[in-house]
Amino acid sequence: MMSDSRPDLVIYGSPVSPFVRKVAGVCIAKGVPYEIEAVNVFDPPAWFRDISPMKRIPVLRDRSVAEEGVAGTIADSSAICAFIEKKHPAPALYPEDPMALGEALFIEEYADTALAMAGGLGIFRPIFFAISKGEEPDLEKARNAWANQMPQIFDVLEARLAGREFFAGGALSIADITVACVLMQVSLVAETPLDRWPALAAHFAAMQSLELIAGPYAAAEKVIRKALPTRFDLT
Ligand SMILES: N[C@@H](CCC(=O)N[C@@H](CS)C(=O)NCC(=O)O)C(=O)O
């Protein structure tokens, strides 16, 4: 019998999405092979709309379940990461202790929503989407988000870290991976001075030194730097 060298797990999307990088990071942490299949979420093919009811990337396919159609697919990075944890338990990326688990899941959600709104919609998009269309970046909008939206979020993250190395359970978890991936969406287009938030700054630096964070980010940067050679200063 011929062996199939293709990985079971396919991530539909682009490494430019922080949520795609989050799923990729979880796979790397666990040593699970995966591939990314490019889907342009702003003009998706019909088959993608079927597997992504909210028209979002990423969607995961487990080819060992089904090679096409809705079966074997999971939409939403949080659902995908929980699935990968169940299928490949080691190393654990979700705390065992119930309260620590709850804390980790809250930080994941906070990064996926509040941080992604401020950093992704408030900073990344006004800069990079404009540049992609050959327009001037909306630096006023980005500066406003950096000055007026990000600080409250950084305050919350700083307080939750409370000087510790990790957000929950005393070990690397889905919370740390998600915060780093989403915050690095800002790094793609702008400097991210975090002097006022020392615990978060240390956490961010430590995360960036991990291959599971740096590898997928490098793939995104390769795309971004073609259109935007240097980062903006938003201060
Ligand atoms: N909660 C979702 C968010 C996914 C998401 O917002 N993805 C963005 C790309 S970073 C997207 O697909 N946007 C499509 C659009 O805005 O139409 C997840 O965690 O997977």
The ligand as an SDF file (V2000), in Angstrom:
LIG
                    3D

 20 19  0  0  0  0  0  0  0  0999 V2000
  -13.1770   34.0560   16.6010 N   0  0  0  0  0  0  0  0  0  0  0  0
  -12.6050   33.7190   15.3220 C   0  0  0  0  0  0  0  0  0  0  0  0
  -12.0900   34.9600   14.6310 C   0  0  0  0  0  0  0  0  0  0  0  0
  -11.5870   34.6910   13.2430 C   0  0  0  0  0  0  0  0  0  0  0  0
  -11.4160   35.9680   12.4550 C   0  0  0  0  0  0  0  0  0  0  0  0
  -11.9390   37.0300   12.8120 O   0  0  0  0  0  0  0  0  0  0  0  0
  -10.6750   35.8760   11.3540 N   0  0  0  0  0  0  0  0  0  0  0  0
  -10.5050   37.0160   10.4640 C   0  0  0  0  0  0  0  0  0  0  0  0
   -9.1240   37.0840    9.8760 C   0  0  0  0  0  0  0  0  0  0  0  0
   -7.9160   37.4910   11.0880 S   0  0  0  0  0  0  0  0  0  0  0  0
  -11.4570   36.8690    9.3010 C   0  0  0  0  0  0  0  0  0  0  0  0
  -11.6320   35.7810    8.7960 O   0  0  0  0  0  0  0  0  0  0  0  0
  -12.0870   37.9640    8.8590 N   0  0  0  0  0  0  0  0  0  0  0  0
  -12.9490   37.9280    7.7270 C   0  0  0  0  0  0  0  0  0  0  0  0
  -13.7530   39.1810    7.5950 C   0  0  0  0  0  0  0  0  0  0  0  0
  -13.5370   40.1120    8.3790 O   0  0  0  0  0  0  0  0  0  0  0  0
  -14.6120   39.2090    6.7150 O   0  0  0  0  0  0  0  0  0  0  0  0
  -11.4890   32.7030   15.5490 C   0  0  0  0  0  0  0  0  0  0  0  0
  -10.9170   32.7030   16.6320 O   0  0  0  0  0  0  0  0  0  0  0  0
  -11.2200   31.8920   14.6460 O   0  0  0  0  0  0  0  0  0  0  0  0
  1  2  1  0
  2  3  1  0
  2 18  1  0
  3  4  1  0
  4  5  1  0
  5  6  2  0
  5  7  1  0
  7  8  1  0
  8  9  1  0
  8 11  1  0
  9 10  1  0
 11 12  2  0
 11 13  1  0
 13 14  1  0
 14 15  1  0
 15 16  2  0
 15 17  1  0
 18 19  2  0
 18 20  1  0
M  END
$$$$
